[in-house]
Amino acid sequence: MSKQLQRAIARKEQIQIIYLGRTGEATQRIIRPLELAGDRLKAYCLTRKAPRVFAISNILAIQPVVSMRVV
């Protein structure tokens, strides 16, 4: 999982994650990962429109965000 996160950081890509919060509730977020710091991920959460720190162990799934282009 950390390789996927490193790739997204290097490419400045947005990703979608399913995250297990403190209360045990799973949430779906779109984030822009900024930095891996030990067992934490610093990111800008586009869902909450604020910087956030995520515990990597609580990230249940990662998926790239597919942008639709109008031609």
Buried (B, 14 or more C-beta within 10 A) or exposed (E): EEEBBEEBBEEEBBBBBBBBEEEEEEBEBBBBBBEBEEEEBBBBBBBEEEEBEBEBEBBEEBEEEEEEEEE
